[in-house]
Amino acid sequence: MTPRVIHMLRHGPPLRTGLLLGHLDEPPRVADCPVMLRRVRTVPIGRIVSSDLLRTSAQAASLARRLSVPLHHDPRWRELDFGDWEGLSPDDIDNGALSRFWDDPDASPPPRGERWFDLCRRVRSALAEVADGTLLITHAGTVRAALSVLTGIDHRGVWALDLPYRALVSVRIWPGEALSGQIIRLETADPA
């Protein structure tokens, strides 16, 4: 059995940036994103899967049309649910509560929000079904959760990765019952 290679592309900027946007359905600043198209021009893509949120799905639809590949939306690729913190600036959240969340997102999730463990479980389920050559248009949190699931790096390690808008991460997923993989490509600077 050969390994699968998948590509995860973080969506472009939403209309409002600098906020905790988890399940809040914020539209993208630009739906047809030429920068994203240039980013994936050398990536072999057989299909696109995206989160069902507008900031990913609109850009995924544009890329799928331009690349002439099928598109599927999967809510398991949504960002972490920030619960009561949805749409807030980190400056508007109690500093102690936010620090406890960053330190231990399982013991101190956002009020009425999702635990890191639950995000990783949701992403693990989706990763098990992703076909070779798939481009995922998704969110920084779900990319980090996928990397944690595949590599065993804890939340502190994957949160240390800078994943700006339009960052591309490619991973090789090894065959077997337990999901494991390695990062084979990381591009964060916008292509020329």
C-alpha positions in Angstrom: 0.0 0.0 0.0 1.4 3.4 -0.9 1.1 6.5 1.2 -1.5 9.3 0.4 -0.4 12.8 -0.2 -2.9 15.6 0.7 -2.6 19.3 0.6 -4.2 21.7 3.1 -4.6 25.4 2.1 -5.8 27.9 4.7 -8.5 30.2 3.3 -7.8 33.8 2.4 -8.7 36.7 4.7 -12.3 37.0 5.9 -14.0 40.4 5.8 -13.1 41.0 9.4 -9.7 39.8 10.6 -8.1 39.7 14.1 -11.2 38.0 15.6 -11.8 34.5 16.9 -13.8 33.1 14.0 -14.6 29.5 14.6 -18.0 28.4 13.5 -19.1 32.0 12.8 -19.9 32.1 9.1 -17.8 35.1 8.1 -17.6 35.6 4.3 -14.2 35.9 2.6 -12.8 39.3 1.6 -12.4 37.9 -1.9 -14.1 34.8 -3.2 -12.1 34.5 -6.4 -8.5 34.5 -5.1 -5.8 34.5 -7.8 -3.1 34.2 -5.1 -4.6 30.9 -3.9 -4.6 29.7 -7.5 -1.0 30.6 -8.0 -0.2 28.8 -4.7 -1.5 25.5 -5.9 -0.4 25.7 -9.5 2.3 23.0 -9.0 0.2 20.8 -6.7 -1.3 17.7 -8.3 -5.0 18.0 -7.4 -7.7 15.4 -8.1 -10.5 17.0 -6.0 -11.1 19.7 -3.5 -12.7 19.3 -0.1 -13.6 22.3 2.0 -15.2 23.3 5.2 -18.8 24.3 4.7 -18.2 27.8 6.1 -18.5 30.6 3.6 -14.9 31.9 4.1 -13.6 28.5 2.8 -16.4 27.3 0.6 -16.6 30.3 -1.7 -12.9 30.2 -2.4 -13.0 26.4 -2.8 -15.8 26.8 -5.4 -13.8 29.3 -7.3 -10.7 27.1 -7.3 -12.6 24.0 -8.3 -14.1 25.8 -11.3 -10.8 27.1 -12.4 -9.0 23.8 -11.9 -11.9 21.7 -13.3 -12.0 19.3 -10.3 -14.9 18.1 -8.2 -15.7 19.9 -5.0 -17.1 18.5 -1.7 -18.0 20.4 1.5 -17.4 18.6 4.8 -18.3 20.3 8.1 -15.7 18.2 9.9 -13.1 20.6 8.4 -14.6 23.6 10.3 -12.5 25.7 12.6 -12.5 25.1 16.4 -15.8 26.3 17.8 -15.0 29.3 20.0 -18.4 29.2 21.7 -19.1 32.5 23.6 -15.8 33.9 22.2 -17.0 33.7 18.6 -16.4 37.0 16.8 -14.5 38.6 19.6 -11.1 40.1 19.5 -8.6 38.4 21.9 -8.3 41.8 23.6 -12.0 41.6 24.5 -11.6 38.3 26.4 -10.5 38.0 30.0 -6.8 37.6 29.8 -6.7 34.9 32.4 -9.3 32.8 30.7 -7.6 33.2 27.3 -4.2 32.2 28.8 -5.7 29.1 30.4 -7.2 28.2 27.0 -3.9 28.6 25.2 -2.1 26.6 28.0 -4.6 23.8 28.1 -7.4 23.9 25.5 -8.9 20.6 26.8 -9.1 21.7 30.5 -10.1 25.3 29.7 -12.0 25.5 26.4 -13.9 28.6 25.5 -17.2 28.9 27.3 -19.7 26.7 25.4 -16.9 26.0 22.9 -15.1 23.0 21.7 -12.1 21.2 23.3 -8.9 20.7 21.4 -9.4 16.9 21.8 -12.8 17.1 20.2 -11.4 19.1 17.2 -8.7 16.5 16.8 -11.2 13.7 16.9 -13.4 15.4 14.3 -10.3 16.0 12.0 -9.0 12.5 12.6 -12.3 11.1 11.3 -12.2 13.4 8.2 -8.5 12.5 7.5 -9.3 8.8 7.4 -11.5 9.4 4.4 -9.4 11.9 2.4 -8.2 10.5 -0.9 -4.7 10.9 -2.3 -4.3 14.2 -4.3 -7.0 16.0 -2.4 -6.7 19.8 -1.7 -8.4 20.8 1.5 -9.5 24.4 1.8 -9.8 24.9 5.5 -8.8 26.8 8.6 -5.6 27.3 10.6 -7.0 25.4 13.6 -8.0 22.4 11.5 -4.6 22.3 9.7 -2.9 22.3 13.1 -5.2 19.6 14.4 -4.5 17.5 11.3 -0.7 18.0 11.9 -1.1 17.0 15.5 -3.1 13.9 14.6 -0.6 12.8 12.0 2.7 13.7 13.7 1.9 13.4 17.4 3.0 17.0 18.0 1.0 18.5 20.9 -1.1 21.6 20.7 1.8 23.8 21.8 4.0 22.5 19.0 1.5 23.0 16.2 0.3 26.3 17.6 3.9 27.5 17.2 3.6 27.1 13.5 2.9 30.4 11.7 0.0 29.6 9.3 -1.0 32.9 7.7 -3.9 33.2 5.3 -3.3 31.2 2.1 -0.6 29.0 3.8 -0.2 25.6 2.1 0.9 22.5 4.0 1.3 19.1 2.2 1.5 15.9 4.2 2.3 12.3 3.4 -0.1 9.9 5.2 1.3 6.5 5.8 -0.9 3.5 5.3 -2.1 1.5 8.3 -4.8 1.5 10.9 -3.2 4.3 13.0 -3.0 7.6 11.2 0.6 8.9 10.9 2.3 11.1 8.5 4.9 13.7 7.8 5.0 17.3 6.6 6.5 17.4 3.1 5.8 21.0 2.1 5.1 24.2 4.0 4.6 27.5 2.1 3.6 30.6 3.9 4.8 33.6 1.8 2.4 34.6 -1.0 3.6 33.4 -4.4 4.7 36.0 -6.9 
